[in-house]
Amino acid sequence: MLPLVIAQYPQILGLPVKAKMSTQQYFFSLKLKVDPEGFARVVEKMPQVVSLKQNVIMKPVEFLLGRAFKVEDVARMVVRCPQILCSRVELMKNAYYFYKTEMGRPMKELVEYPEYFTYGLESRIKPRYQKLQGKGIRSSLNWFLNCSDQRFEERLEGNFIDADSEGPVFEMGGKLDMPGGGGGGEVVSDEDDDDDESDDDEVLYRRTLTL
């Protein structure tokens, strides 16, 4: 776990890790109902969480709770995809509105696949969903979002829907701006971004699918 954490967030070596971890773990337990094991998984997936301000963390959490997600479901979503804690609420609102009004899917699918909120609505979610509709295909969120453009097109051309892979291979990649970093636009890029205006300590990285 430690090498992966350092690789994702080398700045952690200069932080009072023990104190920050203790404070954040208590906060996650108290406010998000995430147990110690779940918090360890959060840190492994996104070690930058030890430095996130608690008011920043609560904004997307409060948004989800305000949409009638249960506390325990929000905890599951955070443990599975802690990157949603860095998502801008305005973008989450737009993605959620499209999900409910256009896609008409049950909320439990978002609990099972909270990564939905880390994809760009205009750049990935909407155009891919429209292509599915045109083909008359019904699939899981993971099936049509968690793949490269090439793989998605290959799936569309098939006469069947292959099952979701049990354990896709991930590698580091894809820029995710810290809230308040002044990045604007999408929170998570779907393609490589050459813009280096953000400071190193204001950039998180999500794991992107490699196929």
C-alpha positions as CSV (number, residue, x, y, z in Angstrom):
1,M,0.0,0.0,0.0
2,L,2.7,2.5,1.0
3,P,4.6,2.5,-2.3
4,L,1.3,3.1,-4.2
5,V,0.4,5.9,-1.9
6,I,3.8,7.6,-2.3
7,A,3.6,7.2,-6.1
8,Q,0.3,8.9,-6.2
9,Y,1.0,11.7,-3.7
10,P,4.8,12.1,-3.0
11,Q,4.1,15.3,-1.0
12,I,2.7,13.1,1.7
13,L,6.3,12.4,2.8
14,G,6.6,16.0,4.0
15,L,3.3,15.9,6.0
16,P,2.6,15.0,9.7
17,V,0.9,11.9,8.4
18,K,0.0,10.3,11.7
19,A,-1.8,13.4,13.0
20,K,-3.6,14.1,9.7
21,M,-4.6,10.4,9.3
22,S,-6.0,10.3,12.8
23,T,-8.0,13.5,12.3
24,Q,-9.4,12.5,9.0
25,Q,-10.2,9.0,10.1
26,Y,-12.2,10.3,13.0
27,F,-14.0,12.8,10.6
28,F,-14.8,10.0,8.1
29,S,-16.2,7.9,10.9
30,L,-18.2,10.6,12.5
31,K,-19.6,12.4,9.5
32,L,-19.5,9.8,6.7
33,K,-19.9,6.6,8.7
34,V,-16.8,5.1,7.1
35,D,-15.2,2.5,9.3
36,P,-11.3,2.3,9.7
37,E,-11.0,-0.4,7.0
38,G,-13.0,1.7,4.6
39,F,-10.9,4.7,5.4
40,A,-7.7,2.7,4.6
41,R,-9.2,1.9,1.2
42,V,-10.0,5.5,0.6
43,V,-6.4,6.5,1.4
44,E,-5.0,3.8,-0.8
45,K,-7.1,4.9,-3.7
46,M,-6.7,8.7,-3.2
47,P,-4.0,9.6,-0.6
48,Q,-4.6,13.3,-1.2
49,V,-7.7,12.9,1.0
50,V,-5.5,13.3,4.1
51,S,-5.0,17.0,3.1
52,L,-8.5,17.8,1.9
53,K,-10.3,20.3,4.0
54,Q,-13.3,18.9,5.8
55,N,-15.7,21.6,4.4
56,V,-14.6,20.6,0.9
57,I,-15.2,17.0,1.6
58,M,-18.7,17.7,2.9
59,K,-19.9,19.6,-0.2
60,P,-20.4,16.6,-2.5
61,V,-21.5,14.5,0.5
62,E,-24.2,16.9,1.4
63,F,-25.2,17.1,-2.3
64,L,-25.7,13.3,-2.3
65,L,-27.5,13.2,1.0
66,G,-29.8,16.0,-0.4
67,R,-30.8,13.7,-3.2
68,A,-32.1,11.1,-0.7
69,F,-29.1,8.8,-0.8
70,K,-28.8,7.0,2.5
71,V,-25.8,7.8,4.7
72,E,-24.6,4.2,4.4
73,D,-24.9,4.3,0.6
74,V,-22.9,7.6,0.5
75,A,-20.2,5.8,2.6
76,R,-20.1,3.0,0.1
77,M,-19.8,5.4,-2.8
78,V,-16.9,7.3,-1.1
79,V,-15.0,4.1,-0.3
80,R,-15.4,2.8,-3.9
81,C,-14.6,6.1,-5.5
82,P,-13.1,8.7,-3.2
83,Q,-12.5,11.0,-6.2
84,I,-16.1,12.1,-6.0
85,L,-15.1,14.1,-2.9
86,C,-13.2,16.4,-5.3
87,S,-16.0,16.8,-7.7
88,R,-17.6,20.2,-8.1
89,V,-21.2,20.2,-7.0
90,E,-22.4,22.1,-10.0
91,L,-21.1,19.4,-12.3
92,M,-22.5,16.7,-10.1
93,K,-25.9,18.4,-10.3
94,N,-25.8,18.5,-14.1
95,A,-24.8,14.8,-14.3
96,Y,-27.4,13.8,-11.8
97,Y,-30.2,15.7,-13.6
98,F,-29.3,14.0,-16.9
99,Y,-29.2,10.7,-15.1
100,K,-32.7,11.1,-13.6
101,T,-34.5,12.9,-16.5
102,E,-32.9,11.4,-19.6
103,M,-31.6,8.1,-18.5
104,G,-34.3,7.3,-16.0
105,R,-32.1,4.8,-14.1
106,P,-32.5,3.8,-10.4
107,M,-30.4,5.4,-7.8
108,K,-28.9,2.1,-6.7
109,E,-26.9,2.1,-9.9
110,L,-25.1,5.3,-8.8
111,V,-24.4,3.6,-5.5
112,E,-22.9,0.7,-7.3
113,Y,-21.0,2.9,-9.7
114,P,-20.3,6.3,-8.2
115,E,-17.5,6.8,-10.8
116,Y,-20.3,8.1,-13.0
117,F,-19.8,11.5,-11.4
118,T,-16.2,11.6,-12.4
119,Y,-16.9,11.6,-16.1
120,G,-17.6,14.6,-18.2
121,L,-21.3,15.0,-19.1
122,E,-20.8,16.6,-22.4
123,S,-17.6,14.8,-23.4
124,R,-18.5,11.2,-22.5
125,I,-21.7,10.5,-20.7
126,K,-24.2,12.2,-23.0
127,P,-22.7,11.3,-26.4
128,R,-22.1,7.6,-25.4
129,Y,-25.6,7.3,-23.9
130,Q,-27.1,8.7,-27.1
131,K,-25.2,6.2,-29.2
132,L,-26.6,3.4,-26.9
133,Q,-30.1,4.7,-27.4
134,G,-29.6,4.8,-31.2
135,K,-28.6,1.2,-31.1
136,G,-31.3,0.1,-28.7
137,I,-28.7,-1.2,-26.2
138,R,-29.3,-1.3,-22.5
139,S,-26.1,-1.7,-20.4
140,S,-24.6,-1.0,-17.1
141,L,-22.9,2.4,-16.4
142,N,-19.6,0.6,-16.1
143,W,-20.0,-1.1,-19.4
144,F,-20.4,2.1,-21.5
145,L,-18.3,4.5,-19.4
146,N,-15.3,2.6,-18.1
147,C,-13.6,2.0,-21.4
148,S,-11.6,3.7,-24.1
149,D,-13.4,5.3,-27.1
150,Q,-12.1,2.6,-29.3
151,R,-13.4,-0.2,-27.1
152,F,-16.7,1.5,-26.8
153,E,-17.1,1.7,-30.5
154,E,-16.1,-1.9,-30.8
155,R,-18.8,-2.8,-28.3
156,L,-21.4,-0.8,-30.2
157,E,-20.6,-2.8,-33.4
158,G,-21.1,-6.1,-31.7
159,N,-24.3,-8.0,-31.7
160,F,-24.2,-8.7,-28.0
161,I,-23.2,-7.0,-24.8
162,D,-20.2,-8.6,-23.2
163,A,-20.2,-8.9,-19.4
164,D,-18.5,-6.3,-17.3
165,S,-15.0,-7.3,-16.5
166,E,-14.4,-8.5,-12.9
167,G,-11.1,-6.6,-12.5
168,P,-10.0,-4.2,-15.2
169,V,-6.4,-3.2,-15.2
170,F,-5.8,0.4,-14.2
171,E,-2.8,2.7,-14.4
172,M,-2.3,6.2,-13.1
173,G,-3.6,9.0,-15.3
174,G,-6.2,11.6,-16.0
175,K,-6.0,15.0,-14.3
176,L,-8.4,15.8,-11.5
177,D,-8.3,19.4,-10.2
178,M,-8.6,20.1,-6.5
179,P,-11.6,22.2,-5.6
180,G,-10.8,25.8,-5.7
181,G,-7.8,25.3,-7.9
182,G,-9.2,27.6,-10.5
183,G,-9.2,24.9,-13.2
184,G,-12.8,25.5,-14.4
185,G,-14.7,23.2,-16.7
186,E,-14.6,19.5,-16.2
187,V,-13.4,18.1,-12.9
188,V,-11.9,15.0,-14.4
189,S,-10.5,14.9,-17.9
190,D,-11.4,12.1,-20.2
191,E,-8.3,12.7,-22.3
192,D,-4.7,13.6,-21.6
193,D,-4.4,17.3,-20.7
194,D,-1.3,19.3,-21.5
195,D,-2.3,22.3,-19.4
196,D,0.2,22.5,-16.5
197,E,-1.1,25.7,-15.0
198,S,-2.2,24.0,-11.8
199,D,0.4,23.6,-9.1
200,D,1.6,20.1,-8.4
201,D,0.0,20.0,-5.0
202,E,-3.4,20.9,-6.6
203,V,-3.6,18.0,-8.9
204,L,-5.0,14.6,-8.1
205,Y,-4.9,11.6,-10.3
206,R,-7.6,9.1,-10.9
207,R,-6.9,5.6,-12.2
208,T,-7.9,5.4,-15.9
209,L,-8.7,2.2,-17.7
210,T,-6.1,0.6,-19.8
211,L,-7.3,-1.7,-22.6
